[in-house]
Amino acid sequence: MGGLAYVAPGPPTWRSLLFDWEPDLLFLAVVGAIGLYALGVRRLAARGRRWPTSRSLAFAAGMAVIVVATQSGFAAYDRTLFSFHVVQHLMLAAIAPILLALGAPITLALQAGRRRTQERLLAVLHHRIVRTLTHPVAAWLLYGGFLFVLYFTSLYELSLRNEWVHLAVHVHFVVAGSLFFWYVVGLDPIRPALTYGARLLFVIVVLPFHAFLGVAILGSRSVIAADWYDGVVRNWGSGPLADQRTGAGILWAFGELLGLIAIAVVLTQWMRHEERVAARSDRALDAAARPDEPVATVGRENLPRFS
């Protein structure tokens, strides 16, 4: 066993999970992000433009998930039990990114920002490095491939021992998850844009990684980061291997559920897109049938939009 023993907190209770909060600098970053988002919505309102409430609620909910996963009493057990780490992992890498993608923060920044802000943001988005990292293949590797690197190398144990690596893994979960779901369910402009059929294929190829990973860990007879968990001082709960199998089962079940949810969202967006296309086509045909009617009645959907 390497390193000093880690003294675990007492057994988790609903009271400790809900009320034992320890905010840190990440909490301030989340508050700042929500503040900037609210400022963008307010600027659009001042210009007489309405930002969809559903997007604001989705973004705020995504940020709330990040806070709960990393600042609440729940986070106190992410180094004690593998099962708690798995739930935290899924909150940061899947649930929060889906909500953030549905919040369309890039679109809001482009529409609400001043001209210089828009130019700088577009310059960043079009930079070669950013375009490479945000390519679908790169997003696939950063999201799905990282899971196997984390749990089948020494990186996971290092993240348990080193606070900065621990934080970096959390940041990676959120960023890689956001990149992936940006392509799957996101409303922001992105290049190369994927057709809805390609989005479905993207989901089918990548999202089962959680389920595959869960099955692989579930069948293992050795404990991941065994030196660390052997050194955790606690007299409650199941043993490391039993707890690891609980976490693996959560990964497996959630991986299947997440895939179904993502597919349902993509199909819903696809159908709504087809309905809008059909409506525009009908208006164009009506306008052609009435040539004396002003062109303006065709509708504003033909104007260029960011989303």
C-alpha atoms as a printed R data frame, in Angstrom:
    type eleno elety resid chain resno       x      y       z
1   ATOM     1    CA   MET     A     1   0.000  0.000   0.000
2   ATOM     2    CA   GLY     A     2   1.512  3.315  -1.080
3   ATOM     3    CA   GLY     A     3   1.057  6.730   0.485
4   ATOM     4    CA   LEU     A     4  -0.754  7.838   3.611
5   ATOM     5    CA   ALA     A     5  -4.114  6.370   4.593
6   ATOM     6    CA   TYR     A     6  -7.214  8.342   3.668
7   ATOM     7    CA   VAL     A     7  -9.676  8.716   6.540
8   ATOM     8    CA   ALA     A     8 -13.172  8.549   5.079
9   ATOM     9    CA   PRO     A     9 -16.070 10.595   6.448
10  ATOM    10    CA   GLY     A    10 -18.855  8.839   8.276
11  ATOM    11    CA   PRO     A    11 -21.437  6.765   6.436
12  ATOM    12    CA   PRO     A    12 -23.486  8.816   3.963
13  ATOM    13    CA   THR     A    13 -26.937  9.912   5.076
14  ATOM    14    CA   TRP     A    14 -29.522 12.030   3.340
15  ATOM    15    CA   ARG     A    15 -28.696 14.830   5.765
16  ATOM    16    CA   SER     A    16 -24.952 14.740   5.000
17  ATOM    17    CA   LEU     A    17 -25.541 14.503   1.246
18  ATOM    18    CA   LEU     A    18 -27.980 17.414   1.165
19  ATOM    19    CA   PHE     A    19 -26.527 19.824   3.717
20  ATOM    20    CA   ASP     A    20 -22.774 19.237   4.070
21  ATOM    21    CA   TRP     A    21 -21.602 21.624   1.346
22  ATOM    22    CA   GLU     A    22 -18.032 22.837   0.839
23  ATOM    23    CA   PRO     A    23 -17.996 25.487  -1.934
24  ATOM    24    CA   ASP     A    24 -14.662 26.253  -3.582
25  ATOM    25    CA   LEU     A    25 -13.368 28.289  -6.546
26  ATOM    26    CA   LEU     A    26 -15.309 26.116  -8.981
27  ATOM    27    CA   PHE     A    27 -18.519 27.353  -7.381
28  ATOM    28    CA   LEU     A    28 -17.484 30.936  -8.143
29  ATOM    29    CA   ALA     A    29 -16.764 29.949 -11.757
30  ATOM    30    CA   VAL     A    30 -20.257 28.454 -12.083
31  ATOM    31    CA   VAL     A    31 -21.855 31.573 -10.590
32  ATOM    32    CA   GLY     A    32 -19.846 33.706 -13.027
33  ATOM    33    CA   ALA     A    33 -20.976 31.608 -16.005
34  ATOM    34    CA   ILE     A    34 -24.630 31.897 -14.964
35  ATOM    35    CA   GLY     A    35 -24.180 35.646 -14.512
36  ATOM    36    CA   LEU     A    36 -22.755 36.061 -18.024
37  ATOM    37    CA   TYR     A    37 -25.565 33.972 -19.473
38  ATOM    38    CA   ALA     A    38 -28.178 36.091 -17.671
39  ATOM    39    CA   LEU     A    39 -26.461 39.253 -18.934
40  ATOM    40    CA   GLY     A    40 -26.721 37.965 -22.504
41  ATOM    41    CA   VAL     A    41 -30.439 37.241 -22.094
42  ATOM    42    CA   ARG     A    42 -30.964 40.715 -20.647
43  ATOM    43    CA   ARG     A    43 -29.137 42.365 -23.554
44  ATOM    44    CA   LEU     A    44 -31.311 40.565 -26.065
45  ATOM    45    CA   ALA     A    45 -34.428 41.635 -24.158
46  ATOM    46    CA   ALA     A    46 -33.245 45.248 -24.230
47  ATOM    47    CA   ARG     A    47 -33.033 44.955 -28.027
48  ATOM    48    CA   GLY     A    48 -36.587 43.650 -28.170
49  ATOM    49    CA   ARG     A    49 -35.564 40.048 -28.830
50  ATOM    50    CA   ARG     A    50 -36.829 37.140 -26.776
51  ATOM    51    CA   TRP     A    51 -34.476 34.321 -25.773
52  ATOM    52    CA   PRO     A    52 -36.287 30.977 -25.252
53  ATOM    53    CA   THR     A    53 -36.919 30.332 -21.572
54  ATOM    54    CA   SER     A    54 -36.345 26.609 -22.113
55  ATOM    55    CA   ARG     A    55 -32.729 27.291 -23.096
56  ATOM    56    CA   SER     A    56 -32.109 29.427 -20.011
57  ATOM    57    CA   LEU     A    57 -33.581 26.751 -17.754
58  ATOM    58    CA   ALA     A    58 -31.500 24.029 -19.428
59  ATOM    59    CA   PHE     A    59 -28.262 25.993 -18.963
60  ATOM    60    CA   ALA     A    60 -29.034 26.821 -15.327
61  ATOM    61    CA   ALA     A    61 -29.913 23.185 -14.638
62  ATOM    62    CA   GLY     A    62 -26.636 22.027 -16.209
63  ATOM    63    CA   MET     A    63 -24.670 24.370 -13.986
64  ATOM    64    CA   ALA     A    64 -26.657 23.207 -10.956
65  ATOM    65    CA   VAL     A    65 -25.736 19.589 -11.727
66  ATOM    66    CA   ILE     A    66 -22.040 20.549 -11.800
67  ATOM    67    CA   VAL     A    67 -22.369 22.281  -8.428
68  ATOM    68    CA   VAL     A    68 -24.162 19.337  -6.822
69  ATOM    69    CA   ALA     A    69 -21.625 16.867  -8.216
70  ATOM    70    CA   THR     A    70 -18.566 18.764  -6.986
71  ATOM    71    CA   GLN     A    71 -19.603 21.002  -4.080
72  ATOM    72    CA   SER     A    72 -22.329 19.185  -2.139
73  ATOM    73    CA   GLY     A    73 -22.022 16.521   0.524
74  ATOM    74    CA   PHE     A    74 -22.187 14.005  -2.281
75  ATOM    75    CA   ALA     A    75 -18.689 15.028  -3.421
76  ATOM    76    CA   ALA     A    76 -17.221 14.126  -0.013
77  ATOM    77    CA   TYR     A    77 -17.487 10.425  -0.909
78  ATOM    78    CA   ASP     A    78 -16.068 10.436  -4.447
79  ATOM    79    CA   ARG     A    79 -12.679  9.283  -3.118
80  ATOM    80    CA   THR     A    80 -14.159  6.851  -0.625
81  ATOM    81    CA   LEU     A    81 -16.420  4.690  -2.779
82  ATOM    82    CA   PHE     A    82 -16.052  3.834  -6.460
83  ATOM    83    CA   SER     A    83 -19.843  3.784  -6.798
84  ATOM    84    CA   PHE     A    84 -20.074  7.423  -5.681
85  ATOM    85    CA   HIS     A    85 -17.331  8.371  -8.119
86  ATOM    86    CA   VAL     A    86 -19.286  6.711 -10.950
87  ATOM    87    CA   VAL     A    87 -22.438  8.686 -10.181
88  ATOM    88    CA   GLN     A    88 -20.383 11.886 -10.019
89  ATOM    89    CA   HIS     A    89 -18.692 10.929 -13.303
90  ATOM    90    CA   LEU     A    90 -22.062 10.475 -15.022
91  ATOM    91    CA   MET     A    91 -23.378 13.775 -13.670
92  ATOM    92    CA   LEU     A    92 -20.353 15.656 -15.008
93  ATOM    93    CA   ALA     A    93 -19.818 13.766 -18.284
94  ATOM    94    CA   ALA     A    94 -23.412 13.175 -19.394
95  ATOM    95    CA   ILE     A    95 -26.221 14.908 -17.523
96  ATOM    96    CA   ALA     A    96 -24.658 18.365 -17.204
97  ATOM    97    CA   PRO     A    97 -23.275 18.437 -20.796
98  ATOM    98    CA   ILE     A    98 -26.668 17.525 -22.299
99  ATOM    99    CA   LEU     A    99 -28.303 20.402 -20.424
100 ATOM   100    CA   LEU     A   100 -25.510 22.847 -21.291
101 ATOM   101    CA   ALA     A   101 -25.735 21.917 -24.977
102 ATOM   102    CA   LEU     A   102 -29.489 22.528 -24.938
103 ATOM   103    CA   GLY     A   103 -28.801 25.935 -23.382
104 ATOM   104    CA   ALA     A   104 -27.002 27.101 -26.574
105 ATOM   105    CA   PRO     A   105 -24.519 29.428 -24.804
106 ATOM   106    CA   ILE     A   106 -22.431 30.057 -27.951
107 ATOM   107    CA   THR     A   107 -25.479 31.183 -29.895
108 ATOM   108    CA   LEU     A   108 -26.454 33.489 -27.037
109 ATOM   109    CA   ALA     A   109 -22.955 35.002 -26.915
110 ATOM   110    CA   LEU     A   110 -22.956 35.605 -30.675
111 ATOM   111    CA   GLN     A   111 -26.389 37.202 -30.658
112 ATOM   112    CA   ALA     A   112 -26.020 39.271 -27.487
113 ATOM   113    CA   GLY     A   113 -22.333 40.191 -27.640
114 ATOM   114    CA   ARG     A   114 -20.943 43.426 -28.996
115 ATOM   115    CA   ARG     A   115 -19.312 43.398 -32.408
116 ATOM   116    CA   ARG     A   116 -15.789 43.008 -31.031
117 ATOM   117    CA   THR     A   117 -16.887 40.178 -28.754
118 ATOM   118    CA   GLN     A   118 -18.532 38.423 -31.693
119 ATOM   119    CA   GLU     A   119 -15.397 38.775 -33.818
120 ATOM   120    CA   ARG     A   120 -13.147 37.417 -31.072
121 ATOM   121    CA   LEU     A   121 -15.446 34.489 -30.352
122 ATOM   122    CA   LEU     A   122 -15.690 33.604 -34.032
123 ATOM   123    CA   ALA     A   123 -11.900 33.848 -34.338
124 ATOM   124    CA   VAL     A   124 -11.526 31.352 -31.477
125 ATOM   125    CA   LEU     A   125 -14.122 28.983 -32.926
126 ATOM   126    CA   HIS     A   126 -12.458 29.079 -36.346
127 ATOM   127    CA   HIS     A   127  -8.918 28.633 -35.025
128 ATOM   128    CA   ARG     A   128  -7.186 25.560 -36.396
129 ATOM   129    CA   ILE     A   129  -6.508 24.044 -32.974
130 ATOM   130    CA   VAL     A   130 -10.106 24.529 -31.842
131 ATOM   131    CA   ARG     A   131 -11.466 23.142 -35.123
132 ATOM   132    CA   THR     A   132  -9.235 20.068 -34.697
133 ATOM   133    CA   LEU     A   133 -10.252 19.440 -31.085
134 ATOM   134    CA   THR     A   134 -13.943 19.941 -31.871
135 ATOM   135    CA   HIS     A   135 -13.972 17.647 -34.915
136 ATOM   136    CA   PRO     A   136 -16.418 14.723 -34.484
137 ATOM   137    CA   VAL     A   137 -13.583 12.170 -34.460
138 ATOM   138    CA   ALA     A   138 -11.669 14.128 -31.815
139 ATOM   139    CA   ALA     A   139 -14.834 14.520 -29.742
140 ATOM   140    CA   TRP     A   140 -15.383 10.762 -30.036
141 ATOM   141    CA   LEU     A   141 -11.862  9.999 -28.807
142 ATOM   142    CA   LEU     A   142 -11.905 12.571 -26.008
143 ATOM   143    CA   TYR     A   143 -15.259 11.352 -24.729
144 ATOM   144    CA   GLY     A   144 -15.334  7.601 -25.264
145 ATOM   145    CA   GLY     A   145 -11.666  6.736 -25.467
146 ATOM   146    CA   PHE     A   146 -10.762  8.641 -22.315
147 ATOM   147    CA   LEU     A   147 -13.005  6.390 -20.218
148 ATOM   148    CA   PHE     A   148 -10.859  3.330 -20.882
149 ATOM   149    CA   VAL     A   149  -7.641  5.302 -20.400
150 ATOM   150    CA   LEU     A   150  -8.886  6.574 -17.040
151 ATOM   151    CA   TYR     A   151  -9.993  3.263 -15.553
152 ATOM   152    CA   PHE     A   152  -7.501  0.850 -17.082
153 ATOM   153    CA   THR     A   153  -4.321  2.814 -16.423
154 ATOM   154    CA   SER     A   154  -2.876  4.378 -13.273
155 ATOM   155    CA   LEU     A   155  -4.548  7.713 -14.088
156 ATOM   156    CA   TYR     A   156  -7.602  7.032 -11.960
157 ATOM   157    CA   GLU     A   157  -5.564  6.268  -8.846
158 ATOM   158    CA   LEU     A   158  -3.418  9.340  -9.503
159 ATOM   159    CA   SER     A   159  -6.592 11.441  -9.617
160 ATOM   160    CA   LEU     A   160  -7.551 10.083  -6.188
161 ATOM   161    CA   ARG     A   161  -4.173 11.015  -4.713
162 ATOM   162    CA   ASN     A   162  -3.541 14.363  -6.412
163 ATOM   163    CA   GLU     A   163  -5.984 17.243  -6.004
164 ATOM   164    CA   TRP     A   164  -4.998 18.960  -9.255
165 ATOM   165    CA   VAL     A   165  -5.320 15.780 -11.309
166 ATOM   166    CA   HIS     A   166  -8.653 15.168  -9.591
167 ATOM   167    CA   LEU     A   167  -9.850 18.617 -10.693
168 ATOM   168    CA   ALA     A   168  -8.460 18.118 -14.207
169 ATOM   169    CA   VAL     A   169 -10.437 14.879 -14.588
170 ATOM   170    CA   HIS     A   170 -13.626 16.682 -13.549
171 ATOM   171    CA   VAL     A   171 -12.965 19.469 -16.043
172 ATOM   172    CA   HIS     A   172 -12.282 16.901 -18.758
173 ATOM   173    CA   PHE     A   173 -15.578 15.148 -18.040
174 ATOM   174    CA   VAL     A   174 -17.520 18.391 -18.523
175 ATOM   175    CA   VAL     A   175 -15.570 19.666 -21.546
176 ATOM   176    CA   ALA     A   176 -15.420 16.349 -23.425
177 ATOM   177    CA   GLY     A   177 -19.061 15.632 -22.624
178 ATOM   178    CA   SER     A   178 -20.085 19.081 -23.836
179 ATOM   179    CA   LEU     A   179 -18.148 18.617 -27.095
180 ATOM   180    CA   PHE     A   180 -19.802 15.280 -27.701
181 ATOM   181    CA   PHE     A   181 -23.343 16.391 -26.925
182 ATOM   182    CA   TRP     A   182 -22.726 19.626 -28.843
183 ATOM   183    CA   TYR     A   183 -22.850 17.421 -31.934
184 ATOM   184    CA   VAL     A   184 -25.653 15.173 -30.729
185 ATOM   185    CA   VAL     A   185 -28.299 17.508 -29.263
186 ATOM   186    CA   GLY     A   186 -26.666 20.952 -29.282
187 ATOM   187    CA   LEU     A   187 -28.308 24.027 -30.793
188 ATOM   188    CA   ASP     A   188 -25.140 26.079 -31.281
189 ATOM   189    CA   PRO     A   189 -23.490 26.595 -34.696
190 ATOM   190    CA   ILE     A   190 -20.764 24.026 -35.238
191 ATOM   191    CA   ARG     A   191 -18.578 22.903 -38.116
192 ATOM   192    CA   PRO     A   192 -18.648 20.378 -39.583
193 ATOM   193    CA   ALA     A   193 -22.376 20.208 -38.976
194 ATOM   194    CA   LEU     A   194 -23.823 16.712 -38.771
195 ATOM   195    CA   THR     A   195 -27.076 15.704 -40.395
196 ATOM   196    CA   TYR     A   196 -29.645 14.195 -38.074
197 ATOM   197    CA   GLY     A   197 -28.904 10.758 -39.515
198 ATOM   198    CA   ALA     A   198 -25.200 11.255 -38.744
199 ATOM   199    CA   ARG     A   199 -26.108 12.369 -35.221
200 ATOM   200    CA   LEU     A   200 -27.986  9.125 -34.663
201 ATOM   201    CA   LEU     A   201 -24.987  7.138 -35.886
202 ATOM   202    CA   PHE     A   202 -22.723  9.197 -33.613
203 ATOM   203    CA   VAL     A   203 -24.908  8.306 -30.620
204 ATOM   204    CA   ILE     A   204 -25.067  4.619 -31.505
205 ATOM   205    CA   VAL     A   205 -21.278  4.372 -31.883
206 ATOM   206    CA   VAL     A   206 -20.147  6.325 -28.805
207 ATOM   207    CA   LEU     A   207 -22.749  6.179 -26.048
208 ATOM   208    CA   PRO     A   208 -22.548  2.377 -25.553
209 ATOM   209    CA   PHE     A   209 -19.006  3.041 -24.271
210 ATOM   210    CA   HIS     A   210 -20.483  3.535 -20.791
211 ATOM   211    CA   ALA     A   211 -22.308  0.223 -21.013
212 ATOM   212    CA   PHE     A   212 -19.241 -1.585 -22.438
213 ATOM   213    CA   LEU     A   213 -17.074 -0.090 -19.720
214 ATOM   214    CA   GLY     A   214 -19.567 -1.134 -17.049
215 ATOM   215    CA   VAL     A   215 -19.622 -4.720 -18.332
216 ATOM   216    CA   ALA     A   216 -15.807 -4.833 -18.459
217 ATOM   217    CA   ILE     A   217 -15.447 -3.580 -14.892
218 ATOM   218    CA   LEU     A   218 -18.272 -5.776 -13.652
219 ATOM   219    CA   GLY     A   219 -16.452 -8.882 -14.877
220 ATOM   220    CA   SER     A   220 -13.146 -7.889 -13.310
221 ATOM   221    CA   ARG     A   221 -11.931 -9.699 -10.189
222 ATOM   222    CA   SER     A   222  -9.355 -7.055  -9.297
223 ATOM   223    CA   VAL     A   223 -10.016 -3.697  -7.694
224 ATOM   224    CA   ILE     A   224  -9.251 -0.571  -9.712
225 ATOM   225    CA   ALA     A   225  -6.867  1.667  -7.748
226 ATOM   226    CA   ALA     A   226  -6.534 -1.138  -5.185
227 ATOM   227    CA   ASP     A   227  -3.674  0.531  -3.288
228 ATOM   228    CA   TRP     A   228  -5.807  3.601  -2.718
229 ATOM   229    CA   TYR     A   229  -8.986  1.808  -1.648
230 ATOM   230    CA   ASP     A   230  -7.052 -0.563   0.612
231 ATOM   231    CA   GLY     A   231  -5.769  2.507   2.410
232 ATOM   232    CA   VAL     A   232  -9.174  4.130   2.908
233 ATOM   233    CA   VAL     A   233  -9.998  4.002   6.620
234 ATOM   234    CA   ARG     A   234 -13.690  3.261   7.148
235 ATOM   235    CA   ASN     A   235 -15.727  0.768   9.157
236 ATOM   236    CA   TRP     A   236 -18.952  0.979   7.163
237 ATOM   237    CA   GLY     A   237 -20.217 -0.008   3.730
238 ATOM   238    CA   SER     A   238 -19.342 -2.894   1.453
239 ATOM   239    CA   GLY     A   239 -15.809 -3.920   0.525
240 ATOM   240    CA   PRO     A   240 -13.920 -2.338  -2.408
241 ATOM   241    CA   LEU     A   241 -14.649 -5.122  -4.909
242 ATOM   242    CA   ALA     A   242 -18.372 -5.299  -4.079
243 ATOM   243    CA   ASP     A   243 -18.638 -1.515  -4.255
244 ATOM   244    CA   GLN     A   244 -16.764 -1.510  -7.571
245 ATOM   245    CA   ARG     A   245 -19.294 -3.950  -8.993
246 ATOM   246    CA   THR     A   246 -22.100 -1.675  -7.800
247 ATOM   247    CA   GLY     A   247 -20.490  1.202  -9.672
248 ATOM   248    CA   ALA     A   248 -20.015 -0.969 -12.753
249 ATOM   249    CA   GLY     A   249 -23.701 -1.888 -12.683
250 ATOM   250    CA   ILE     A   250 -24.609  1.800 -12.531
251 ATOM   251    CA   LEU     A   251 -22.367  2.490 -15.541
252 ATOM   252    CA   TRP     A   252 -23.955 -0.350 -17.486
253 ATOM   253    CA   ALA     A   253 -27.560  0.608 -16.720
254 ATOM   254    CA   PHE     A   254 -27.025  4.330 -17.188
255 ATOM   255    CA   GLY     A   255 -25.158  3.759 -20.451
256 ATOM   256    CA   GLU     A   256 -28.193  1.982 -21.883
257 ATOM   257    CA   LEU     A   257 -30.606  4.623 -20.548
258 ATOM   258    CA   LEU     A   258 -28.459  7.516 -21.769
259 ATOM   259    CA   GLY     A   259 -28.365  6.058 -25.268
260 ATOM   260    CA   LEU     A   260 -32.158  5.812 -25.379
261 ATOM   261    CA   ILE     A   261 -32.585  9.367 -24.092
262 ATOM   262    CA   ALA     A   262 -30.110 10.802 -26.609
263 ATOM   263    CA   ILE     A   263 -31.743  8.919 -29.484
264 ATOM   264    CA   ALA     A   264 -35.160 10.203 -28.409
265 ATOM   265    CA   VAL     A   265 -33.888 13.806 -28.296
266 ATOM   266    CA   VAL     A   266 -32.266 13.538 -31.747
267 ATOM   267    CA   LEU     A   267 -35.402 12.013 -33.264
268 ATOM   268    CA   THR     A   268 -37.572 14.742 -31.708
269 ATOM   269    CA   GLN     A   269 -35.293 17.476 -33.071
270 ATOM   270    CA   TRP     A   270 -35.267 15.766 -36.462
271 ATOM   271    CA   MET     A   271 -39.072 15.667 -36.648
272 ATOM   272    CA   ARG     A   272 -39.344 19.319 -35.587
273 ATOM   273    CA   HIS     A   273 -36.790 20.257 -38.238
274 ATOM   274    CA   GLU     A   274 -38.774 18.444 -40.922
275 ATOM   275    CA   GLU     A   275 -41.955 20.178 -39.749
276 ATOM   276    CA   ARG     A   276 -40.283 23.596 -40.048
277 ATOM   277    CA   VAL     A   277 -38.964 22.747 -43.513
278 ATOM   278    CA   ALA     A   278 -42.423 21.614 -44.614
279 ATOM   279    CA   ALA     A   279 -44.014 24.778 -43.199
280 ATOM   280    CA   ARG     A   280 -41.533 26.993 -45.075
281 ATOM   281    CA   SER     A   281 -42.184 25.060 -48.256
282 ATOM   282    CA   ASP     A   282 -45.945 25.473 -47.851
283 ATOM   283    CA   ARG     A   283 -45.586 29.228 -47.316
284 ATOM   284    CA   ALA     A   284 -43.347 29.523 -50.362
285 ATOM   285    CA   LEU     A   285 -45.908 27.649 -52.485
286 ATOM   286    CA   ASP     A   286 -48.725 29.854 -51.154
287 ATOM   287    CA   ALA     A   287 -46.714 32.969 -51.981
288 ATOM   288    CA   ALA     A   288 -46.022 31.680 -55.492
289 ATOM   289    CA   ALA     A   289 -49.719 31.035 -55.978
290 ATOM   290    CA   ARG     A   290 -50.466 34.645 -54.972
291 ATOM   291    CA   PRO     A   291 -47.854 36.733 -56.849
292 ATOM   292    CA   ASP     A   292 -49.514 40.052 -55.940
293 ATOM   293    CA   GLU     A   293 -49.024 39.395 -52.199
294 ATOM   294    CA   PRO     A   294 -45.968 41.077 -50.558
295 ATOM   295    CA   VAL     A   295 -42.905 38.841 -50.212
296 ATOM   296    CA   ALA     A   296 -42.675 39.670 -46.489
297 ATOM   297    CA   THR     A   297 -45.558 37.317 -45.752
298 ATOM   298    CA   VAL     A   298 -43.411 34.293 -46.604
299 ATOM   299    CA   GLY     A   299 -42.041 34.353 -43.070
300 ATOM   300    CA   ARG     A   300 -38.926 35.244 -41.116
301 ATOM   301    CA   GLU     A   301 -37.619 31.673 -41.051
302 ATOM   302    CA   ASN     A   302 -35.827 32.359 -44.354
303 ATOM   303    CA   LEU     A   303 -33.588 34.910 -42.664
304 ATOM   304    CA   PRO     A   304 -30.137 33.672 -41.566
305 ATOM   305    CA   ARG     A   305 -29.990 32.551 -37.938
306 ATOM   306    CA   PHE     A   306 -27.362 31.261 -35.568
307 ATOM   307    CA   SER     A   307 -29.511 28.335 -34.493
